């Protein structure tokens, strides 16, 4: 899944240039590029499909050149993950009626590809019996920005799901982590293509009907897909399944959803003064900063510490690392003042 | 004088784009434009000459459109202020053998144009008897970044100069200011055109000979001017004059040499949180910052205070206000790492 937009890494990420296309990794690599490369351990690029928006096809081609052009599935309009996954499943089913599908977001970071591939293999194997499987991340701290999954008994290489829980408050998150019975919801899903379409039909019949039309006549996508209900696969399907229809495989592979500039921390090595630099930077007496410069630009910092400093082509952001989430305040202020070109 | 380059306001100012051409004043006005406008109280644009470098003629024309093109005097090469002033004086003398000249830098800021014009009129009047006159600024604090002038007895509307002193240390500067006998050297000079050429002949005969050649044949400038000694008018002439040949008129008109980003403070009004903004900016929970965005760019700051944040077309600078002078450390680092395009 490489559609949608995003401003959590504003001003580098924009509505029309989300973070999976940015050179956020050492050597100018992108999250999408790294995801495709990582997935090649379980499926070659010929069997990797990328669902994206029409206006992002060029970005996909540029950042994932190993994936054949025919494997880029275009969403005529963003309709959230249930529709996106349904669209992809229709395409997969046409190629292989027995296919198992691993659905992964294109904008996540994984530090250790080997255990990542192992977890995904295990999740795919568990989905062969018709269950919908997800990979749950072993929490590294009481994060309040993620949904959590309470795990139950193990069966057939995967754990039962007791329940999905929404983003908790801090105290609840601490309790979850201490209990060792909760995993983070990673947004990765594993199922048989035919099975997910059955479940969509059952839980989201409106979407099911539209997907049937597209199976019969793909050329109707432009007209019909925009009518699909805009609902997430979590709300629309996952959380409605019976206990024996869903399972979770734990994962522990240095995962990050790169949800704010502070998360960039783990993606590149700091220098001796603790500054993490992406792009061209110069520092003097500066320590523990996170510096990002887009191509052809330089960021210079003197005597500052614990700041995030981001220079994109037309905008600059400066804020303390521990307020990295507050980029949303700037985005709101720009919206309010109608400076849309910066969004 | 609008030649030379400068990096004290890096990254907005560059070697090839010094600060007099930047939109540093409210409404996007430039220091050069404001200087020409201010001078119109004592001489119209038709009698204002601008000495500049060949590659800055377009910048001069753009920022000082009221000055006739024929009044732009081109330095074939930067040779410091003695040669620059000599070149200008030769041009003035050709137009008017009796002319008095006011020489002013183009990159200074003046808050109160009326007393400025009065001081300049007084200095020009004092120069009519053949003295070289300067305007000395009444110190507003023990600045260590300026040369000082010790004043003596008054005569004919101006004070004698006891001596010129180099940039003092802090304790000395405090003593100077407390004594009320010292003024800041403003770099403004007033003299009869014929007289400054006489004095250049006497003190800098090599330069005098070159200027004679240019008087006889202006077309020789490209060949001869680059041979001129590169020396300042202060070292080369002013400090060598006899006591009765030089005088100083005190000035008190909200003067600034705009020598660092911290000086921008006085040039625009702060908002309610104490942030001074030049260009397009957005702030959230930020106070007492100095923010500069070049055209078509936005600078966004959250939760920071007492910083200078500058976004030019290809470079960003962040540093604490009280370290504004340390931009030179960045310039040095860029020179050392051969990133010349940013200088």
Interface residues (C-beta under 8 A of the other chain):
Chain A: X11 X280 X282 X284 X285 X293 X296 X297 X298 X299 X300 X301 X302 X303 X304 X307 X309 X311 X314 X315 X316 X317 X318 X319 X320 X323 X326 X327 X329 X330 X333 X334 X337 X339 X342
Chain B: X11 X280 X282 X284 X285 X293 X296 X297 X298 X299 X300 X301 X302 X303 X304 X307 X309 X311 X314 X315 X316 X317 X318 X319 X320 X323 X326 X327 X329 X330 X333 X334 X337 X339 X342
